Amino acid sequence: MLEYLRTIASRRRDAETGASAVEYGLLVALIAAVIVLAVFALGGLVKSTFSETCTDIKSNSGVAATCTS
């Protein structure tokens, strides 16, 4: 009887391990989706900020520099 209970407990523990792996996979996918959305949402803002900074440095330094996009 004790061996039977150990077998059931072992199977239950192994089944939960598989569920944990799926949960971690879903969590990683969610984090990746948030990162992609943040990059797309903030990409234009970051690009314009760098362009403005480059233009300001170029105009204040008097050096013939090029600001590329």
Secondary structure, DSSP 8 states (H G I E B T S, - for coil): -HHHHHHHHHHHHHHHHHHHHHHHHHHHHHHHHHHHHHHHHHHHHHHHHHHHHHHHHHHHH--------
